[in-house]
């Protein structure tokens, strides 16, 4: 095992363990701090993949912006530190459908991947090459992800509106 493999397993373990604690710990402050470690683990994985641009964007946007805003919002609100996070409903059927679709897409993409070609490609590390890939070769995937994010946003807004009404 060389140093690259060791660093990959270290960052992967940091990301997975801290993500597990984000969703299982009931104190929102501790959950936010574990989210910080999750984001740093993902940044480390991006650096190991030689995707410098994506790593810097992850660091600046998620760690520097969203997480710090979340931490300050939680810490400056007096009553929110004692809030226990709990979910009253379990959506087993939609979760099973989503996991099944994800597993099917992942399996199909792994079976259809030409690994010889994949190993010789140069990774998209600059903003220009990343933009070209997103707007030329992967435009359908890019648009589908945009639609998925829109559906998630509408679902979150409708859930928040239903709880406040």
ZAMARGU-4260 file (C-alpha; in steps of 0.2 Angstrom, whole numbers, plus 5000, padded with zeros to 4 digits):
<rodrens>
0) 5000/5000/5000 | 5008/5017/4995 | 5004/5034/5002 | 4991/5038/4989 | 4981/5023/4994
5) 4983/5027/5013 | 4977/5045/5010 | 4962/5039/5000 | 4957/5027/5014 | 4960/5040/5027
10) 4949/5053/5018 | 4936/5041/5014 | 4935/5035/5032 | 4934/5053/5039 | 4920/5057/5026
15) 4910/5041/5030 | 4911/5041/5049 | 4908/5060/5050 | 4893/5059/5038 | 4886/5044/5049
20) 4887/5055/5064 | 4879/5070/5055 | 4863/5060/5053 | 4863/5050/5069 | 4868/5063/5082
25) 4852/5072/5089 | 4861/5088/5095 | 4861/5100/5080 | 4877/5109/5085 | 4887/5093/5086
30) 4879/5088/5069 | 4885/5104/5061 | 4903/5101/5067 | 4903/5084/5060 | 4897/5091/5044
35) 4912/5102/5044 | 4923/5086/5045 | 4912/5078/5031 | 4916/5093/5019 | 4934/5092/5023
40) 4935/5074/5019 | 4927/5077/5002 | 4939/5091/4999 | 4953/5079/5002 | 4946/5066/4990
45) 4944/5079/4977 | 4963/5084/4979 | 4968/5066/4978 | 4958/5065/4961 | 4968/5080/4955
50) 4952/5090/4953 | 4959/5106/4960 | 4946/5117/4954 | 4932/5107/4962 | 4941/5105/4978
55) 4943/5124/4980 | 4925/5127/4975 | 4920/5114/4988 | 4931/5122/5001 | 4925/5140/4998
60) 4907/5137/4995 | 4902/5123/5007 | 4915/5125/5021 | 4918/5144/5019 | 4900/5149/5016
65) 4886/5137/5020 | 4893/5128/5035 | 4900/5144/5044 | 4883/5152/5041 | 4874/5137/5048
70) 4886/5137/5063 | 4884/5155/5067 | 4865/5154/5065 | 4864/5139/5077 | 4876/5146/5090
75) 4869/5164/5090 | 4851/5157/5093 | 4849/5153/5111 | 4835/5141/5111 | 4841/5131/5096
80) 4856/5123/5104 | 4844/5112/5115 | 4833/5106/5100 | 4833/5087/5098 | 4832/5082/5080
85) 4819/5069/5077 | 4808/5063/5062 | 4790/5059/5065 | 4788/5050/5048 | 4797/5037/5039
90) 4795/5036/5020 | 4801/5019/5017 | 4793/5017/4999 | 4800/5032/4991 | 4817/5029/4999
95) 4817/5011/4993 | 4813/5017/4975 | 4827/5030/4976 | 4840/5018/4982 | 4834/5005/4969
100) 4836/5018/4955 | 4853/5024/4961 | 4859/5006/4962 | 4853/5002/4945 | 4861/5018/4937
105) 4877/5014/4946 | 4877/4996/4941 | 4873/5000/4923 | 4887/5013/4922 | 4900/5002/4930
110) 4896/4988/4918 | 4897/4999/4903 | 4913/5008/4907 | 4928/5005/4897 | 4941/5005/4910
115) 4956/5006/4898 | 4950/5022/4890 | 4945/5029/4907 | 4963/5026/4914 | 4971/5036/4900
120) 4960/5051/4900 | 4966/5068/4907 | 4955/5074/4922 | 4946/5090/4920 | 4956/5101/4932
125) 4953/5118/4925 | 4937/5128/4924 | 4938/5129/4905 | 4939/5110/4903 | 4926/5107/4916
130) 4914/5119/4907 | 4917/5111/4891 | 4914/5094/4898 | 4898/5100/4906 | 4891/5109/4891
135) 4896/5097/4877 | 4898/5079/4883 | 4888/5078/4899 | 4874/5091/4895 | 4860/5078/4898
140) 4867/5073/4915 | 4869/5091/4919 | 4851/5096/4915 | 4844/5080/4924 | 4854/5085/4940
145) 4846/5103/4938 | 4829/5095/4937 | 4832/5084/4952 | 4838/5099/4962 | 4823/5109/4957
150) 4811/5094/4963 | 4821/5093/4979 | 4819/5112/4982 | 4800/5111/4978 | 4798/5096/4990
155) 4807/5105/5004 | 4797/5121/5002 | 4780/5112/5002 | 4785/5102/5017 | 4790/5118/5026
160) 4774/5127/5021 | 4764/5112/5027 | 4772/5112/5044 | 4770/5131/5046 | 4751/5131/5040
</rodrens>
